[in-house]
Amino acid sequence: MDDRRTARRFRRRLLAVMLAAGLLPLAGGGLVVGLGLSRMLSLSLGRLDPLLERAQRAADPTLSRQLGEARVDLLQAELARRSMARLAPWAILAALGISAAVLAGAALALGRALSRPVERLAKGMLQVSGGDLSVRVPEEGAEDELKLLVRQFNRMTAELEAQRKRLQLTEELAAWQAVARGLAHELKNPLTAMRMAIARVARLGSPPAAESAQLLGEQIDVLLRMTDSFSQFAKLPAPLKKSIDLAELLKETSTLYSASSPVPVECVTDPLRLDGDPDQLRRVFGNLIKNALEASKPGDGPVEVEARAEAGKARVLVRDRGGGIPARLDGAQLLRSLGTTKPQGSGLGLPIAQKIVHEHGGTLVLEPREGRGAQAIVELPLPERAAP
């Protein structure tokens, strides 16, 4: 309601300004023209009629006839003057009225055209102040200063939303690291002692007891691997960045995992260089390629690794035609999806990859692939000198 009242006040002020700016000069000009016309039209031609009449009587017949015609023309001119003298003020008033109507219509149209984007922008700012950074104001109308302002507002909110998501992910990563550090510290020693005790039972016990002990030992080994992964996740160092050839790194990693894979690995990349930690990025892409291969069975189709430059970023896709995933995972969702169905897995491969990519200033998304399968999308910032 307040916004509508403000918009109406804005339109009324604009109407008053345009009417004043347009009508005052027009009224002044009309007054000058009216005075000039009234001065000109006040000169009566009727005084010449008696003179022409006397001259007509004294003249010869030919001149008398010509003077008679002149008197008729003079009378017609006098009638026209009197008619113009009566109609001129009304004509000036009508012109002023039409001009006022045109100016008022233009002011109302301009007021609505100017107030609509301002109203939308004000509403968007109100939503942003309430914490909703997903709001975007429609960019409508011609290219002008207001549209530029709306575009800058949308860009600002998009950047703020991206920064908030990165901050939330940073906070969650720190929280998960603290949890992983605590679990690794508290579980490793008891699990190691249990593993040793189970090994003694397996050596000294009866065959059934030895078999049960072996099964328990295998489960304890899984827990110990998970504990080691927790420890690695908690102690993952900050990246040591340097200029690297991303295309060469991807080709090397693809070749490494394709040797014993159930399906081929196809790697197609543009020439790309970026600043990053080569060891950590090998771990990221190795993990993603390994996951794609483990999800594939013979005959499913190749695992595709593709990299290209796009909007100042290196965009890397790792795609498979395996069983796929039920829903899209990104940001903190990758951290909350701990767990694994692999016999030798720890469930921390994706969180570790997410942390590495995040600390490189990039993003990691895992999503279902159209048709069948899944694809991992990694975006990493390119140096300004390399960005297209």
N, C-alpha and C positions, 0 to 999 in steps of 0.2 A: 504493500500500500504506500509506504513512504517513497519507494522508488518511483511508483507511478506519479505521485504528487510532484516529486522532484522533476520528472520528465515533463509534466505539464507546465510547471513553472519555467523550465528551460525553453519550451516551445513558445510560451507567452512572451518571454523576454526577447527571444529571437524575432517574433512577429513585431513587437514594438520597435525594436532596433531597425528592422528592414523597412517598416512603414515610415518611421521618422527619417531614415536615410534616403528613402525614395520619394516620399510625398513632399517633404519640406522643399527640396530644390524644384520639384515639379510645380508645387503651389506658387513658389516665388516666380518661376518662369511664366506660369499662367497669369499671375497678377501683372507682370510686365507686359505680356502680350495683350492682356485685356485692356490695360491702360492705353497702350499704343493703338489698338483697334478703336477703342472708344474715342480717342483723340482724332483719329482719321475719319471715323464715321460721323463725327459731330459736325463736320464741314458740310453744310446743306447746299445742294445745287439749285434749290428753288429760287434763289435770288437772281439767277441768270434768266429765268423765264420772262419777267417783264421786259428786260433789255432786248431779248430776242423778239418779243412781240412787237415792240416799237420799231425795231429795225425791219421786221417783216412788212409793216405797213408802209414804210418809206421806200422800200426797195422795189426794183422792177419785178415783173412777174417771175422770171427765172430764179432770181436770188430769193424772192419771197418763198417760192416752193422749196428751195433748199433749206432756208431757215425754218420752215415749217417741219421738215423732216428732222432737223436738228433739235427742234423743241420736243418732238415725240421721243427721240433718243434720250434727251435730257430728263424727261419725265420718267421714262423707264429706269434710268440710272438712279434717280431719286427714290423711286419705289424700292429698288434693290438695296439701296443704302439703308433705308428705314427698316427693311426686313432683316438685313444683316445686323443692324444695331440692336434689334430685339432678340435675335437668335444667338449672337456671339456669346453672351454670358452663359446661356444654357449649354452651348457647345463646350465651353471651357470646363464647366462643372461636370458635364458628362465624361469628358476626357479624364478629369481628375478622378471621378468615380470608377471608371474602367481601370485606370492605372492602380488605384487602391486595391481593387478586387484582384488584379493580376499579382500585385506585390504580396497581398495577404495569402493567396494560394501558393505562391512560390515560397513564402516564409513557412507556411504550414508543412509543405512537402519537404523543404530543406530541414526544418526542425525535426520531422519524423526520421528523415534519413540520417541526421546527425545523432539524434537521441537514441535510436535503436542500438547501434554498436556500443554507445556509451553505457546504456542500460545493461546490455549483455556483459560488457567488460566489468561493470560494477558488481553484477551478480556473480561472475566468475571469481572476482577478488574476494567477495564475501564467502564463497565456498572454500577458496584456498585458505582464508583466515580461519575457517572451521576445521582445517586439516585435510580436506579433500584435494589432493594434488593431481588427481586423474582428470579434473575438469579441463575442457578445451572450449574456447569460444569460437563459434563458426566464423570463418573468414569470408564475409560476403561483401559485395559492392565493388566499386572501382578501386584501382590502385591509388590510394591517397594516404595521408598521414594517419588517419584512424585505422585503416587496415594494417598499416605498418605497426602501429601500437598493439593491435590485436595479435599480429603474428609474433611480435616480441614477447607478449604475455604468454602465449602458448608455448613458445620456446623456453621461456623461463620456468613455467610449471613442469614441462617435460624434463628439464634438467634437474629441478628440485626433486621430482618423483624418482628419477634415476639415482640421485645422490642418497635419497632416503632409503631406497631399496639396498644400495650398496652398504649404507651404514647399518641397516638391520642385519644384513648378511654378515658383516664384520662382527657385530655383537654376538650373533649366533655361533659363528666360527670360534670366537673366543670362549663362549660358554661350553661348546662341545670339546674344545681342547682341554678346558679345565676338568670336565667329566672324564675324558679319556686319560688324562694324566692321573687322576685319582684311581680309576679302575686298573690301570696298568700297575700302579704302585701296590694297590691292595690285593690284587688277584695273583700276580706272578709268583710270589713266594709260596703261598698255599698250594697253588696248582702244581708247582714244581715238586713240592713235598708229596703231594698226592700221587704224582706220576711215578716217583721213586717207590712209594709204598705199593702201588699197583704192580709195578715191575717185580718186586719181591714176592708178592702173592702169586703172580704168574709163574715164577720159577719154582716156588715151594709147594704150591697147592695141587689139588687133584686136577685131572683134565677138565672137568666141567668148570671148576673154579678158575683154572687158567684161561679157559675160553672167555668166561665172563670178565676176567681181569683184562684180557686183551681188548674187548669191546670198550670197557671203561677207559682203558689207556688211550684208545683212538679218540674218544670224545674229549678226553683231557687234552690231547694234542691239538684238537680243533680250538679249544678254549685258549690254549697257550698261543696259538697262531693269532687268534683274535687279540689277545693281550699284547703281543708284539706289534700288531697293527695299530692298536690304541696308542702304544708308546711312540710309534713312528708319527702318527697323526699329531700327537701332543708336542713332539719335538721337531716338527717339520720346520726347517730353517727358512729365513727370508730369502727370496730369490737373489742370486748374484747375476745381475743382468749384464749382457754384452750383446753386440750385434751378431745375429745368427742368420743363417740361410734356412728359413723355415721349409722351403720346398725340399731341400736336401735332407733335412731332419725327418720329414714325413716319409720320404722315399726309403731312407735307411730303416726306419721303424717298421714300415710296411713289409719290407724285404725280410726283416728279422722274424716277424710273426707268420709270414706266408709259407715258411719252409715246412711246417708240420700242421698246416691248417686243413680242415675238411673241405673248404671252398677256396677259390682263388682270392687274392687281394689285389685290387686294381687301384693304382694311385695316379691321379691326374692333378697337377698343381701349376699355377702361374708362378713366375719368378717372384719370390717374396723375401724381404729381409725385415726383421724387427728386432727390438731390444728385449731379451729374455734370458732366462736361465736354461741352457740347453739340457742339462740333466733332468730338471724338473719337468720341462715340456716333453721330453722323451717319455717320462713316466706317465704323464697325462695321456698322450696319444697312444702309447703302448697299452695302457689300461683300456682305453676306448676300443681300440682294434681287437684286443683280446676278448673283451666282452662281446663284441659283434661276432667274432669267430665262434665263441662258445655257444652263442644263441643260434648258430647256423648248423644245419645238417647237410650232408652231401646231396647235391641237387637243388639246394635252396637258391643258388645264384651267388655271384661274387660279393664280397665286402668291398664297398666303394669308398675310397678316400679322395676327397676333392678339396682344393684350397684355391681361393681367389681373393683379390682385393675388392672391397666394396665399401664405399662411403667412408674412407679413411680407416678401415679396419681389415684385418685378415680374417676371412670367414672360412673355417674348416668344417667339413661335413664328413662324418663316418657313418655309412649307411649299410644296413644288412637286410636280408629277406628271411630272417628267422621268425621266432614266435611273436616278437613284438612286445610292447608294453601297453597297459590299459589306458594310461592317461599321460599328459604332458607333465614333466618335472623340471623345475628350474629354481634358482635361488635357494632359499632355505629348505624347500621341499626335498632337495637332494640330500640334505643333512638329516632330515627326519625319516628318510627311507632306508635306514640302516638294516642290514640283514642280507643273507645270501642263501641260495639253494645249491651252491657248488661245494663239492666235497672238500676242496682245498681252499675255499674262499674265506674271507674274513668279514665281508660286508662293508668294508671301509674304502674300497677302491674309488667309488664315485665321490664320497666326501673329500678324500684326499685330492682327487683331481679338481673338485670344485674349489678347494682352498688354494691350490696352486694357480688356477686360472684367475681367481679373484685377486690374488696378490700381484698378478701381472696386469691388473686393470681391465680384465675381460669378463666374459660371461660364458656359462655352460648351460645348455638346454638339452634335455632328452625328451623326445616326443615320438608318438607312433608315426609310422611311415604310411603314406597312402597305398592302399592295397594290402600289403603285409610287411611286417618287419618294423624296425625302429631306426631312428637316426639321431646321432649326437651332433650338436651344433656348437662349435667353439668360436667365439669372436674375440680377437686380441687387437689392441690398438697398434696401428702402424706409426712409425715416426713421421713427423710432418714432411720431412724431405721425401719420404717414400709414398705418402698418401696421394692417390690420384686426384 
